[in-house]
Amino acid sequence: MATRMKYPPELRQRAVAAYHAADPKPVIRQMARDLGVHHEALRNWIRPDEADHGERQDRLTTSETEELGRLRKENTELRRSCEILKAASAFFAQELDPTRRRF
Protein backbone atom coordinates (compact mmCIF):
# COMPACT_ATOMS: atom_id res chain seq x y z
CA MET A 1 0.00 0.00 0.00
CA ALA A 2 1.41 3.38 -0.99
CA THR A 3 1.86 5.98 1.68
CA ARG A 4 -0.08 9.21 1.44
CA MET A 5 1.99 12.19 0.38
CA LYS A 6 1.80 14.94 2.96
CA TYR A 7 2.96 17.66 0.58
CA PRO A 8 1.81 18.09 -3.03
CA PRO A 9 4.35 17.47 -5.81
CA GLU A 10 4.06 21.07 -7.00
CA LEU A 11 5.21 22.34 -3.60
CA ARG A 12 8.15 19.94 -3.70
CA GLN A 13 9.20 21.09 -7.15
CA ARG A 14 8.87 24.79 -6.28
CA ALA A 15 10.79 24.34 -3.02
CA VAL A 16 13.68 22.53 -4.73
CA ALA A 17 13.77 25.10 -7.53
CA ALA A 18 13.78 27.95 -4.98
CA TYR A 19 16.64 26.31 -3.09
CA HIS A 20 18.74 25.93 -6.24
CA ALA A 21 17.94 29.47 -7.44
CA ALA A 22 19.02 31.07 -4.16
CA ASP A 23 22.50 32.51 -3.91
CA PRO A 24 23.99 31.96 -1.41
CA LYS A 25 22.31 28.70 -0.54
CA PRO A 26 19.85 29.23 2.31
CA VAL A 27 19.85 27.29 5.55
CA ILE A 28 17.44 24.43 4.93
CA ARG A 29 15.84 24.71 8.36
CA GLN A 30 15.06 28.41 7.83
CA MET A 31 13.82 27.90 4.27
CA ALA A 32 11.58 25.04 5.41
CA ARG A 33 10.12 27.24 8.15
CA ASP A 34 9.42 29.96 5.55
CA LEU A 35 7.70 27.43 3.25
CA GLY A 36 5.74 25.82 6.08
CA VAL A 37 7.24 22.35 5.64
CA HIS A 38 9.31 20.15 7.90
CA HIS A 39 13.04 20.72 7.46
CA GLU A 40 13.79 17.00 6.99
CA ALA A 41 11.13 16.81 4.28
CA LEU A 42 12.80 19.66 2.42
CA ARG A 43 16.22 18.07 2.89
CA ASN A 44 14.86 14.76 1.53
CA TRP A 45 13.60 16.57 -1.58
CA ILE A 46 16.83 18.46 -2.19
CA ARG A 47 19.30 15.59 -1.81
CA PRO A 48 17.93 13.34 -4.61
CA ASP A 49 17.63 16.36 -6.90
CA GLU A 50 21.27 17.23 -6.26
CA ALA A 51 22.27 13.63 -7.02
CA ASP A 52 20.25 13.70 -10.25
CA HIS A 53 22.10 16.85 -11.34
CA GLY A 54 25.54 15.47 -10.43
CA GLU A 55 26.04 17.80 -7.48
CA ARG A 56 26.29 14.92 -4.99
CA GLN A 57 28.35 11.80 -5.40
CA ASP A 58 27.35 10.20 -2.09
CA ARG A 59 23.79 9.32 -3.19
CA LEU A 60 22.21 7.33 -5.99
CA THR A 61 20.32 9.16 -8.68
CA THR A 62 16.58 8.65 -9.01
CA SER A 63 17.03 6.33 -11.99
CA GLU A 64 19.67 4.30 -10.13
CA THR A 65 17.40 4.02 -7.10
CA GLU A 66 14.50 2.84 -9.29
CA GLU A 67 16.76 0.34 -11.07
CA LEU A 68 18.08 -0.96 -7.74
CA GLY A 69 14.53 -1.50 -6.50
CA ARG A 70 13.56 -3.28 -9.71
CA LEU A 71 16.65 -5.50 -9.54
CA ARG A 72 16.06 -6.36 -5.88
CA LYS A 73 12.50 -7.37 -6.68
CA GLU A 74 13.67 -9.44 -9.65
CA ASN A 75 16.35 -11.05 -7.49
CA THR A 76 13.74 -12.03 -4.89
CA GLU A 77 11.55 -13.59 -7.59
CA LEU A 78 14.51 -15.48 -9.06
CA ARG A 79 15.52 -16.83 -5.63
CA ARG A 80 11.95 -18.01 -5.07
CA SER A 81 11.91 -19.70 -8.48
CA CYS A 82 15.26 -21.33 -7.75
CA GLU A 83 13.96 -22.74 -4.45
CA ILE A 84 10.88 -24.15 -6.22
CA LEU A 85 13.08 -25.77 -8.88
CA LYS A 86 15.37 -27.26 -6.23
CA ALA A 87 12.40 -28.75 -4.40
CA ALA A 88 10.93 -30.13 -7.64
CA SER A 89 14.31 -31.56 -8.63
CA ALA A 90 14.67 -33.32 -5.28
CA PHE A 91 11.13 -34.68 -5.52
CA PHE A 92 11.58 -36.10 -9.01
CA ALA A 93 15.04 -37.47 -8.20
CA GLN A 94 13.47 -39.35 -5.31
CA GLU A 95 10.65 -40.65 -7.53
CA LEU A 96 13.10 -41.93 -10.13
CA ASP A 97 15.45 -43.57 -7.59
CA PRO A 98 15.55 -47.30 -8.54
CA THR A 99 16.63 -48.33 -5.03
CA ARG A 100 13.54 -46.82 -3.46
CA ARG A 101 11.00 -49.44 -2.52
CA ARG A 102 7.42 -48.92 -3.59
CA PHE A 103 4.53 -50.73 -2.06
C-alpha positions as CSV (number, residue, x, y, z in Angstrom):
1,M,0.0,0.0,0.0
2,A,1.4,3.4,-1.0
3,T,1.9,6.0,1.7
4,R,-0.1,9.2,1.4
5,M,2.0,12.2,0.4
6,K,1.8,14.9,3.0
7,Y,3.0,17.7,0.6
8,P,1.8,18.1,-3.0
9,P,4.3,17.5,-5.8
10,E,4.1,21.1,-7.0
11,L,5.2,22.3,-3.6
12,R,8.1,19.9,-3.7
13,Q,9.2,21.1,-7.1
14,R,8.9,24.8,-6.3
15,A,10.8,24.3,-3.0
16,V,13.7,22.5,-4.7
17,A,13.8,25.1,-7.5
18,A,13.8,28.0,-5.0
19,Y,16.6,26.3,-3.1
20,H,18.7,25.9,-6.2
21,A,17.9,29.5,-7.4
22,A,19.0,31.1,-4.2
23,D,22.5,32.5,-3.9
24,P,24.0,32.0,-1.4
25,K,22.3,28.7,-0.5
26,P,19.8,29.2,2.3
27,V,19.8,27.3,5.5
28,I,17.4,24.4,4.9
29,R,15.8,24.7,8.4
30,Q,15.1,28.4,7.8
31,M,13.8,27.9,4.3
32,A,11.6,25.0,5.4
33,R,10.1,27.2,8.1
34,D,9.4,30.0,5.5
35,L,7.7,27.4,3.2
36,G,5.7,25.8,6.1
37,V,7.2,22.4,5.6
38,H,9.3,20.1,7.9
39,H,13.0,20.7,7.5
40,E,13.8,17.0,7.0
41,A,11.1,16.8,4.3
42,L,12.8,19.7,2.4
43,R,16.2,18.1,2.9
44,N,14.9,14.8,1.5
45,W,13.6,16.6,-1.6
46,I,16.8,18.5,-2.2
47,R,19.3,15.6,-1.8
48,P,17.9,13.3,-4.6
49,D,17.6,16.4,-6.9
50,E,21.3,17.2,-6.3
51,A,22.3,13.6,-7.0
52,D,20.2,13.7,-10.2
53,H,22.1,16.8,-11.3
54,G,25.5,15.5,-10.4
55,E,26.0,17.8,-7.5
56,R,26.3,14.9,-5.0
57,Q,28.4,11.8,-5.4
58,D,27.3,10.2,-2.1
59,R,23.8,9.3,-3.2
60,L,22.2,7.3,-6.0
61,T,20.3,9.2,-8.7
62,T,16.6,8.6,-9.0
63,S,17.0,6.3,-12.0
64,E,19.7,4.3,-10.1
65,T,17.4,4.0,-7.1
66,E,14.5,2.8,-9.3
67,E,16.8,0.3,-11.1
68,L,18.1,-1.0,-7.7
69,G,14.5,-1.5,-6.5
70,R,13.6,-3.3,-9.7
71,L,16.7,-5.5,-9.5
72,R,16.1,-6.4,-5.9
73,K,12.5,-7.4,-6.7
74,E,13.7,-9.4,-9.6
75,N,16.4,-11.0,-7.5
76,T,13.7,-12.0,-4.9
77,E,11.5,-13.6,-7.6
78,L,14.5,-15.5,-9.1
79,R,15.5,-16.8,-5.6
80,R,12.0,-18.0,-5.1
81,S,11.9,-19.7,-8.5
82,C,15.3,-21.3,-7.8
83,E,14.0,-22.7,-4.5
84,I,10.9,-24.1,-6.2
85,L,13.1,-25.8,-8.9
86,K,15.4,-27.3,-6.2
87,A,12.4,-28.8,-4.4
88,A,10.9,-30.1,-7.6
89,S,14.3,-31.6,-8.6
90,A,14.7,-33.3,-5.3
91,F,11.1,-34.7,-5.5
92,F,11.6,-36.1,-9.0
93,A,15.0,-37.5,-8.2
94,Q,13.5,-39.4,-5.3
95,E,10.6,-40.6,-7.5
96,L,13.1,-41.9,-10.1
97,D,15.4,-43.6,-7.6
98,P,15.6,-47.3,-8.5
99,T,16.6,-48.3,-5.0
100,R,13.5,-46.8,-3.5
101,R,11.0,-49.4,-2.5
102,R,7.4,-48.9,-3.6
103,F,4.5,-50.7,-2.1
